[in-house]
Amino acid sequence: FNESRAAQSESLVTFARGGVRTVDDKEPHDENLNCLVHIQGANMHGAARVADKQFDVSMDSGCIKLMSSVEVYQVVQHETKEEREKLGGGKETVTKYIYTE
């Protein structure tokens, strides 16, 4: 999974290097519309408030993008019962639980 993600990232970076345009930060130009650009001479800043409603988090400044990553695991319970003789007579049932992912 991680190797696949790394290969995907490397492929995207290689693609971007081939098509990126370096521009100055003075004013936008129509020929750069819908193109990947590298802005030279400016600090990146958010143009609007960034918020995540699911986690009730928001940033008014200093944030470009919020991202959450969720992983879900399912645990399966396995049960075994064993009946055995008690010391002094009688029987008892012992239940054992094993958990796997």
C-alpha positions as CSV (number, residue, x, y, z in Angstrom):
1,F,0.0,0.0,0.0
2,N,2.7,2.5,0.9
3,E,4.8,1.5,-2.1
4,S,1.8,2.1,-4.3
5,R,1.2,5.5,-2.8
6,A,4.9,6.4,-3.2
7,A,4.9,5.3,-6.8
8,Q,1.8,7.4,-7.5
9,S,3.3,10.5,-5.8
10,E,6.5,10.1,-7.8
11,S,4.5,9.8,-11.0
12,L,2.5,13.0,-10.2
13,V,5.7,14.9,-9.4
14,T,7.3,13.8,-12.6
15,F,4.2,14.9,-14.6
16,A,4.1,18.2,-12.8
17,R,7.7,19.0,-13.5
18,G,7.1,18.6,-17.2
19,G,4.1,21.0,-17.3
20,V,4.6,23.6,-14.6
21,R,5.0,27.3,-15.5
22,T,7.0,29.7,-13.3
23,V,5.3,33.1,-13.0
24,D,5.8,36.2,-10.9
25,D,3.4,37.3,-8.2
26,K,2.5,40.7,-9.8
27,E,-0.8,39.9,-11.6
28,P,-2.6,36.9,-13.1
29,H,-2.4,36.2,-16.8
30,D,-5.1,34.5,-18.9
31,E,-2.6,32.2,-20.6
32,N,-2.0,30.6,-17.2
33,L,-5.7,29.8,-16.5
34,N,-6.2,26.0,-15.7
35,C,-2.4,25.5,-15.7
36,L,-0.1,24.3,-13.0
37,V,1.9,27.3,-11.9
38,H,4.9,28.0,-9.6
39,I,4.6,31.5,-8.2
40,Q,8.0,33.1,-7.6
41,G,8.5,35.9,-5.1
42,A,5.4,35.5,-2.9
43,N,4.4,33.7,0.3
44,M,1.4,31.4,0.1
45,H,-1.7,32.4,2.1
46,G,-5.3,31.3,2.3
47,A,-7.8,33.4,0.5
48,A,-10.7,32.3,2.8
49,R,-11.4,30.6,6.1
50,V,-10.8,26.8,6.1
51,A,-13.2,24.6,8.0
52,D,-14.0,20.9,8.6
53,K,-17.6,20.5,9.7
54,Q,-17.2,16.9,10.6
55,F,-14.7,17.7,13.4
56,D,-15.9,21.2,14.1
57,V,-12.4,22.7,13.3
58,S,-11.7,26.0,11.5
59,M,-8.7,28.2,10.7
60,D,-9.1,31.8,9.9
61,S,-5.5,32.3,8.7
62,G,-2.3,30.4,8.3
63,C,-3.9,27.3,6.7
64,I,-4.3,26.4,3.1
65,K,-6.0,23.0,3.4
66,L,-7.4,20.7,6.2
67,M,-7.2,17.0,5.6
68,S,-8.3,14.0,7.7
69,S,-7.3,10.4,7.4
70,V,-9.5,7.7,8.9
71,E,-8.6,4.0,9.3
72,V,-11.1,1.4,10.4
73,Y,-10.2,-2.0,11.8
74,Q,-12.6,-4.8,12.3
75,V,-11.9,-7.2,15.2
76,V,-13.4,-10.7,15.0
77,Q,-14.1,-12.5,18.3
78,H,-13.7,-16.3,18.3
79,E,-15.1,-18.3,21.2
80,T,-14.3,-21.8,22.3
81,K,-15.9,-23.7,25.2
82,E,-14.4,-26.5,27.1
83,E,-16.1,-28.6,29.7
84,R,-14.0,-30.1,32.4
85,E,-14.3,-31.9,35.7
86,K,-14.0,-29.8,38.8
87,L,-11.9,-30.9,41.7
88,G,-14.3,-32.5,44.2
89,G,-16.9,-33.4,41.6
90,G,-19.1,-31.6,39.2
91,K,-18.4,-30.0,35.9
92,E,-17.5,-26.5,34.7
93,T,-17.5,-24.9,31.4
94,V,-14.5,-22.7,30.5
95,T,-14.9,-20.2,27.7
96,K,-11.9,-18.9,25.9
97,Y,-11.9,-15.9,23.6
98,I,-9.4,-15.2,20.8
99,Y,-9.4,-11.9,18.8
100,T,-8.2,-11.5,15.2
101,E,-8.2,-8.6,12.7
